[in-house]
Amino acid sequence: MKLEEIADNLQEAVQRYSDLPLNDVLELSEVLRILDVNLSAMVHVRDEYYKKFQSVYFNSESKTEAGKNREAEMKVPELDLVRKILRHYSEVQSSIRSQISLRKNDVK
């Protein structure tokens, strides 16, 4: 999967989550599954962009680490986006897990 496709899938899952009643454990579990699958794919995408970032960094003609880093960040901005996506959607994942746990405890 590509970055754009994964990002779209994650956004759709969050939209679905926002429209759900919080007591619908089955649907919450399905949204969580979609997040899990897409975040797993995103980790592989991150590795691809990290390799590109490293290549730019190590092939940079800049004399300083800061300069090499700036150049790599400019030429591979997707890596920063992927990091933000992973961080944000991991928090959403945790929130959904908490909701599911709360609802399961309510049923007992």
N, C-alpha and C positions, 0 to 999 in steps of 0.2 A: 504494500500500500504506500501511497505517497502522502507527504505532509498535508496537502490540501484536503485529501479525502479523509484522512484521520481527523483533522481539525473539524471538518464538517460533521463527521459521525459523532464526535464528542459534543459539539454544539447541539446537535439534534437530541442526544441523550439528556443533556441538561434541560432542554426545552420540554422534553417529555417528563422529566423529573419535576419541573416546576408546575406542570399541569396535573400531576397526580395527587389524589388524596393520600395523606401520609399513612393511612392504615391499610393501604393496598400493598401488602408485603410481596405478593407474587410479582406485581409490576415493578416495584422497587428493586426486587432481585434481578429482573430482566434488565433494567436500566444499569444496575451495577455490573452485570455481565458484559453489557455493551462497553461500558467504561473500561473494564478490565482488559477486554480483548484489544481495544484500540490503544490503551496506554502501553500494553505489551508491544504492539506494533510500533508505537512512537519511540520506544527505547531503541529499536533497531534503526529507525530513521535518525535518531540522535547520534548513533554511532557513525553513520555515513557522514553527517555534517561535521562531526568532531574530527573525522579523518581529513576532510577538506580543510577545516580550520587549521589543523596541525600542519598540513602541507603548505598552506599559505604562510603560516607563522615561520616554519623552518626554512622556507625558500625566500623569505623577505630579505630585502637588502638593507633594511633599517639596522642601525647599529645598537639600538636599545631594545630591551625587552618590551617596554611600554609601546614603542613604535611598532614593533612586530605584532603585538597584541592588537593595537588599533587597526592596523592594516588587515589582519585576519578577521576582526570583528566587522570591518566595513565590507570585506569581500564575501563573508559567510554570515550574514545577519540572521539566517535561518536558525543557527545554533542557539542564539539567545531566545528566539521565539519558541523553539522546542523546549528549552529549559523552563520558560514561563508556563507553557502549556502543561508540562509534566507536574510542575509544582501546584498549579491551580487545580487541575483535575484530580490530582491525588487528594487534595483537601475535599473536593466534592465527593470522591469515593469514600473517604472517612465519614463524611456527614451521612451519606446514604447507609453505610454500615451501621452507624449509630441509630438511625431511624428504624432500620430493620430489627436491630436488637431490642430497641424499646418496644416495638410492636409485638415481637415474639414474647417478651416478658409480660405484656398486657394480656396476651391470650392465655397464659398459664394460670 
